[in-house]
Amino acid sequence: MLWFYALATVAPVFGLTGPFKRAQRPQMGWNSWNTFKLGINQTIVEGTAQALVDTGLRDAGYTYLVMDDGWQNLTRGPDGRQQANATRFPSGLKVLADELHEKVMPEYSVVVSNQAVWVMKNSTPKRTQTGYDNCGGFYGNTRPVQERFQIMSRALKNTGRDIFYAVCQWGHQWPWYWADQFTDSYRMSGDIHAKFCDDGNSVCKTAYCLNTGYAGVSVLTMIRKMREISGFQKKGSWADMDMLEVGVNRNFTLHQDQTHLSFWAALKSPLIIGADITTIRRSSLDVLLKKEIIGINQDDLGVAVSYVAELSKEDEIQVWAGPVKYKRYNHVALALNYNVVNHTADIELPWSKLPGFQGCKNGNVRVRDVWEDKDLVSGKESITLQEVVQDQTKVLLLSC
């Protein structure tokens, strides 16, 4: 993100039916930044909105279309408001929103909002989202992030509308301790990049390191940081692991795509697609559309999985588990082989070692292998997952 602008515009393209309860589940949608950076324009937005419908992503739950940085003009209008770049958006934002409303989703509300002065003075649909970046936050003589974000929170409440408020401060000052007081989601780390295991310069591995805001965080490092944070996840304020790189890097293997989405879903991160969905390869699209994985993310409990150190081995095996409420299943376990030396591994999961799950008193555990679309045979005490390949994550739904 560039630091020149205080607020990234967010356009919720599709509303859900029924009364909207803000932030009861992690938000899902698409964001322009990962693929287009500052090159966002009207044609891209129109094509993406149509693709959300044509690919089935909208119906799968990806209901926010987010225009990130790059839509603005370099100067404000006479009234002090930010205004759209006339070259990139020749029709203007209101006309664009009306066009999308008419041509793509006539039964849904559409809005593009930009800054506090705008949303305070204009009517917006009942369901929308605003994103607030930590622009200029490292310069001297700026207000503390908590104060700045709270000012925006009050302004949004004054609109009288139900606005999902997402903030981006790159994990600085450990927002999992305070962001729930006035935001609906918050970034827990520096920006992700389209690498599975290779980090950018100066990126640190844990949640509490002092240079947590450095960009270039890999998928595996983002997962590592969540070991300290997953217990803070709760309804109403979600730790955001940043946008999905599924489909952005075509060098990702199928198992890497699956691992990426699996952990974002089970850790209850917002699921925001970063790929160009008008050209996305079929295998990556199928990963994003996986119903059971989305169901884990959007379940009624809203509890993230936790790291099971006793069953894990650093740089080789990771096991995570936790409660879930999805169909008949009440628990989920993830087993990842990320050993760069041994390309396959057998992973044993004793039921008694999974947090909050003790197996079934009256018989074997029902086990659903989500990515393989099949039921597994398990013992009363444990299950052994055989030949889990490098970068593969087994996602198991469990019940009695």
C-alpha positions, -999 to +999 in steps of 0.1 A: +000+000+000+012+035-007+011+059+023-003+089+003-039+081+010-057+076+042-085+054+031-088+026+006-122+025-011-142-006-006-171-015-029-194-042-016-208-057-047-232-082-034-253-081-003-265-111+016-302-118+022-319-113+055-308-090+084-271-084+083-251-090+115-218-074+110-187-095+115-204-126+128-183-144+102-150-135+085-156-114+054-151-130+020-145-113-014-119-100-039-093-073-036-074-056-065-041-051-048-023-084-051-026-086-089-031-050-101-014-028-075-019+008-086-032-003-121-068-007-110-093+008-135-130+007-146-125-021-171-109-043-144-137-036-119-164-043-144-148-075-156-142-087-121-178-081-110-190-101-139-165-129-132-176-131-096-210-141-109-199-163-139-174-184-119-198-191-090-176-172-065-204-149-055-227-177-048-199-195-028-198-165-005-172-141-019-195-111-017-172-081-014-154-064-043-126-042-029-109-015-049-076-009-032-052+019-037-048+035-071-084+046-078-078+081-065-068+113-082-037+130-068-057+160-058-089+164-038-120+181-050-131+216-041-151+202-012-120+184+002-132+149-007-110+124-025-121+119-061-117+092-086-089+093-113-108+105-144-085+086-167-088+053-149-125+057-141-140+079-169-176+072-159-170+082-122-175+059-092-212+066-088-220+058-125-198+026-122-217+015-091-250+021-107-239+002-138-228-028-118-261-027-099-281-027-131-261-052-153-246-076-128-266-078-096-299-060-099-313-074-067-283-063-046-271-029-032-240-014-046-219+014-031-185+029-034-174+049-003-142+067+003-135+089+033-151+099+066-165+132+054-181+114+025-198+086+045-210+110+071-228+132+046-242+107+022-266+078+024-251+043+019-267+009+016-274-009+049-245-033+042-211-020+032-174-022+041-148+004+047-111-003+049-087+020+067-049+017+059-022+029+083-011+055+058+017+077+071+017+058+103+054+057+107+060+095+103+067+115+134+040+136+152+012+113+141-015+103+165-013+067+179-029+041+157-056+034+183-067+070+184-068+074+146-087+042+140-111+050+167-119+084+152-129+067+120-149+041+139-170+069+155-175+086+121-188+054+106-212+048+135-225+084+129-237+074+095-264+052+110-254+024+087-241-011+094-206-007+079-180-035+082-148-017+094-115-034+084-082-018+094-047-024+081-018-016+105+004-045+096+003-061+130+020-031+147+014-027+184-002-061+186-038-052+176-052-085+188-052-069+223-071-037+213-086-037+178-117-056+189-129-025+207-137-006+175-129-026+144-144-057+127-111-070+113-075-061+116-043-071+099-020-092+121+012-089+100+030-072+072+018-077+036+018-112+021+035-119-012+031-147-037+056-171-022+048-203-004+079-205+019+104-177+009+101-145+028+113-110+018+142-093+034+139-086+072+106-105+076+105-121+110+088-154+118+067-147+150+038-125+159+057-105+186+088-095+167+094-058+165+097-056+127+064-074+122+052-049+096+077-057+069+061-068+036+070-100+018+056-125+042+052-160+028+023-184+033+041-206+057+054-176+078+020-161+080+007-195+094+037-195+118+027-161+132-008-173+139+005-198+166+005-169+191-027-152+177-053-179+169-067-178+204-077-142+200-100-149+171-136-142+179-169-131+164-169-094+158-132-088+153-111-111+130-073-113+127-067-108+090-039-129+075-040-107+043-052-116+009-052-150-007-024-157-032-043-187-046-042-182-083-018-153-082+014-173-084+008-200-111+039-218-098+020-228-067+013-265-068-022-278-062-012-289-027+002-254-020-030-238-031-050-262-009-027-256+021-030-218+017-068-218+017-071-245+043-052-226+070-068-192+062-102-209+066-095-229+097-077-200+114-108-179+107-091-153+086-111-132+061-110-149+027-102-122+002-091-134-033-061-116-048-060-133-082-073-120-115-105-141-115-111-134-152-080-155-162-075-177-131-066-213-139-093-239-133-075-258-105-070-227-084-107-217-089-118-251-078-097-247-046-114-213-039-148-228-045-144-258-021-176-258-001-163-277+030-133-254+034-156-224+031-180-240+056-152-244+081-143-207+078-180-195+080-193-219+107-215-207+136-188-211+163-161-188+149-134-205+168-099-208+152-079-240+153-048-240+176-013-253+171-007-288+186+029-287+196+030-322+209+021-336+175+042-312+155+079-311+146+095-279+136+103-277+098+087-310+092+051-315+105+024-292+117-008-303+134-036-279+142-071-287+156-102-271+171-139-272+174-162-265+144-199-266+137-204-277+101-231-302+092-227-332+115-191-325+123-179-309+155-142-309+152-115-302+125-079-312+123-052-301+099-020-320+093+007-304+071+039-320+058+063-291+051+095-311+052+118-300+023+139-332+026+115-361+030+088-357+003+063-380+021+054-385+057+031-407+078+013-385+104-005-401+134-033-382+151-042-396+185-077-384+194-067-377+230-041-352+219-064-330+198-076-299+218-111-304+230-116-338+213-114-371+231-127-394+205-160-413+207-170-434+236-193-457+217-172-464+186-149-452+159-146-416+150-163-405+118-136-389+096-141-369+065-110-362+043-121-329+028-097-325-001-100-362-011-138-361-008-140-394+010-147-409+044-117-426+062-116-456+084-102-447+118-094-465+150-109-457+184-077-442+196-062-425+166-058-423+128-026-425+107-024-405+076-001-423+052+022-407+026+012-371+031+033-354+004+054-323+007+034-291+011+002-311+014-023-304+042-048-330+052-080-314+064-102-338+085-137-332+097-145-353+128-176-364+146-190-394+166 
